[in-house]
């Protein structure tokens, strides 16, 4: 009912028209506002009116200009960085260690036998224009080919690329391999590829944990390779992670210093390195957060053999502001890239996102996934049999700048991150004076031998500890918040014009009144235009209701047309015969008078 009453009042106000003009409203505002300046415009003399009008206009322009600057600065979403230092007991970081050589020569020797002869035969098959005789292939030991066979991808017919075995003899070879090409082809037409070895076989050829980790001590508690989680890395083979936090709670560090950290003695077995795979001897290690995937190749460091490497750790915690201040993500759920490393139950990281994005592009463009990255469910790793042109596709995608930029745009930084700053120092270990007895003890523990079975070339000692318990928190905060914005807007308005929030409400009120007067005037103008058009339709006075009715008279009330009448003398005294039917009433008595203005019950209700 209240809404209906309000609407009726509005209708009355529209029909009555505006009660005052724009000039009257403006004069009333200037006379009643609390803002300095407008009162002087209407109360002073002509010269002072002009002066105060120019001053008010100038200062109002300055206020609006300053407001625009502050609002634009606020909407730029700038941040300020604060650095705070705290002291508390902290969780020890996860430590990933790998051997620089992924495989042991003693376990891969059977695959490397006759390698020189096989490589020479491969080059002859690729470069020769005629196929080699069968006895030349039969004389070779093809044991290696049963594990890591090379194939030649013939792309001279782009529509039908062929995968050719370099050591096939005939089309009816029992292995089902295709023969080598009959005609020599150049590098653009033919490519050499290697079939993949199953991961289980690669794990067996790597360094086992009990051989790599000779001794382990965390604080005062002994540990062993059983306290490490095994993870296969495509470049470093078998890697081992301490304190990963996947199945157990993260270990805290009681105090800073070497005695309360992690001590390791590693046997990298340099004498058993494969010379064709690596030219670096040592251990690769990485410190990272719990439940995060270790990208050892990109972020790790080396520890040299024959040395004791001490790593002092300082912790930096980064806290970034989210939307709209930055494009960081809390857990990666808002990133349009599936985290393929999430299958290891690891947390989100930008490194994992970029690699997952590349694998996604690899599958979409090449129809298969690269073996260096995890594979989504239902997809296949690239192989030369099913995807003969995957090498060319991978090379083109790897060189594509658009692909890199796309992945960088899609991936976001983590809003919360922990960085470990390391201070590294090294010394020869063991010393010449203690070398004999240390190697005797280690040989006894490893091989149960009284002879020395270890050497300086294969031993690495690591000390990883918190340098101090002070941790730094680098936190982003909004440089310009809403309090800052309101303070600056109010300060400029009060300084230049002596105004306040109430003055702004007064200004908003007069704007609404201006709009309401405009609406009333438009309604009145539209009404007058309709009346003018109606008067122009008739030259004289408007017709009466009776005239309008007569113009549309029903023919049922008209007399019948002339027809042969009755015989003379049928009606006495020569009276006119009656007209059949009933004539219409006189409508002039029912004429309605138009109402120009509908008045309300009281003048106060029609506001």
HELIX and SHEET records of a PDB file:
HELIX    1   1 UNK A    2  UNK A   16  1                                  15    
HELIX    2   2 UNK A   22  UNK A   32  1                                  11    
HELIX    3   3 UNK A   38  UNK A   43  1                                   6    
HELIX    4   4 UNK A   46  UNK A   75  1                                  30    
HELIX    5   5 UNK A  105  UNK A  112  1                                   8    
HELIX    6   6 UNK A  115  UNK A  127  1                                  13    
HELIX    7   7 UNK A  134  UNK A  138  1                                   5    
HELIX    8   8 UNK A  144  UNK A  146  5                                   3    
HELIX    9   9 UNK A  199  UNK A  205  1                                   7    
HELIX   10  10 UNK A  209  UNK A  212  1                                   4    
HELIX   11  11 UNK A  225  UNK A  227  5                                   3    
HELIX   12  12 UNK A  258  UNK A  260  5                                   3    
HELIX   13  13 UNK A  270  UNK A  272  5                                   3    
HELIX   14  14 UNK A  296  UNK A  299  1                                   4    
HELIX   15  15 UNK A  340  UNK A  344  5                                   5    
HELIX   16  16 UNK A  350  UNK A  366  1                                  17    
HELIX   17  17 UNK A  390  UNK A  399  1                                  10    
HELIX   18  18 UNK A  401  UNK A  410  1                                  10    
HELIX   19  19 UNK A  435  UNK A  447  1                                  13    
HELIX   20  20 UNK A  456  UNK A  458  5                                   3    
HELIX   21  21 UNK A  482  UNK A  497  1                                  16    
HELIX   22  22 UNK A  501  UNK A  536  1                                  36    
HELIX   23  23 UNK A  545  UNK A  551  1                                   7    
HELIX   24  24 UNK A  555  UNK A  557  5                                   3    
HELIX   25  25 UNK A  572  UNK A  574  5                                   3    
HELIX   26  26 UNK A  587  UNK A  590  5                                   4    
HELIX   27  27 UNK A  603  UNK A  605  5                                   3    
SHEET    1   A 5 UNK A  79  UNK A  87  0                                        
SHEET    2   A 5 UNK A 459  UNK A 478 -1                                        
SHEET    3   A 5 UNK A 262  UNK A 267 -1                                        
SHEET    4   A 5 UNK A 213  UNK A 218 -1                                        
SHEET    5   A 5 UNK A 221  UNK A 223 -1                                        
SHEET    1   B 4 UNK A  79  UNK A  87  0                                        
SHEET    2   B 4 UNK A 459  UNK A 478 -1                                        
SHEET    3   B 4 UNK A 307  UNK A 319  1                                        
SHEET    4   B 4 UNK A 416  UNK A 428 -1                                        
SHEET    1   C 5 UNK A 228  UNK A 233  0                                        
SHEET    2   C 5 UNK A 237  UNK A 242 -1                                        
SHEET    3   C 5 UNK A  94  UNK A  99 -1                                        
SHEET    4   C 5 UNK A 283  UNK A 288 -1                                        
SHEET    5   C 5 UNK A 301  UNK A 303 -1                                        
SHEET    1   D 3 UNK A 162  UNK A 165  0                                        
SHEET    2   D 3 UNK A 150  UNK A 154 -1                                        
SHEET    3   D 3 UNK A 190  UNK A 194 -1                                        
END                                                                             
